[in-house]
Amino acid sequence: MEKIKVLIADDHRVVREGLAAILKTKEDIHVLGEAQDGMEAVEKARALLPDVILMDVSMPRMGGVEATRQIKREFPHIGVVALTMYEEQQYIFDLVRAGATGYLLKDSESSQIVAAIRAIYRGESLIHPSVASKILAEFSLMAQKKGKKPAWAEHDLTEREITVLRLVADGKTNKEIANSLDLSEKTVKNHVRNIFHKLQVYDRTQAAILAIRKGLIELDPKR
């Protein structure tokens, strides 16, 4: 079995050890190492090339936002799950802009953290429900203020790709999208890959946010 290689970055040793203890009980996850600040996280990402990094936001020397930005710039394939005590919007937006594909609060259940690691490894995203709505609502508002109109032609997206993109923005997995549209999962994966290429993004979170900001899709204001 190919294991998911994980790096844990947090300035509190008890947190690192606790997360490592949880993850080491999972047969499909291998903890490569730990980092006690953002600078060390960047260095170990270069040396160890993990699949996923659990990244604390507030750390000495270099915070999680800047560390995420540097890591994603050099290694766009590495997934980053931000772990924080904060729900403030600025932290959320900074992390998303930096390239984090998962965002969980530190009081999340261990099962949620494990699920996030597996989702990010599959190329999906996982955002804590309490902050997901804030991200989408804020970027939707930004698009409305700028007077953005749907611009499918600008990015050469087909109607089917727009439909898939809406479901991606709604947090649906490839399997759920396939069931919803009566397509094979392989076909959905191809659509998602084409969407990433046309929008010039490398993960589902960035695709959803870019689509909202550009007015390619609209959110239901009642949600």
FENLIN-V841701 format. One record per run of one state. SS is the DSSP state (helix for helix, strand for strand, loop for the rest). FROM is the first residue (numbers start at 1). TO is the last residue. Records with the same first field share a line. If there is no record, write none. Layout:
SS = FROM-TO / FROM-TO
This chain:
loop = 1-3 / 10-12 / 24-28 / 36-37 / 49-51 / 57-63 / 75-78 / 85-88 / 99-101 / 106-109 / 122-125 / 128-128 / 146-151 / 156-158 / 170-173 / 182-184 / 200-203 / 215-223
strand = 4-9 / 29-35 / 52-56 / 79-84 / 102-105 / 126-127
helix = 13-23 / 38-48 / 64-74 / 89-98 / 110-121 / 129-145 / 152-155 / 159-169 / 174-181 / 185-199 / 204-214
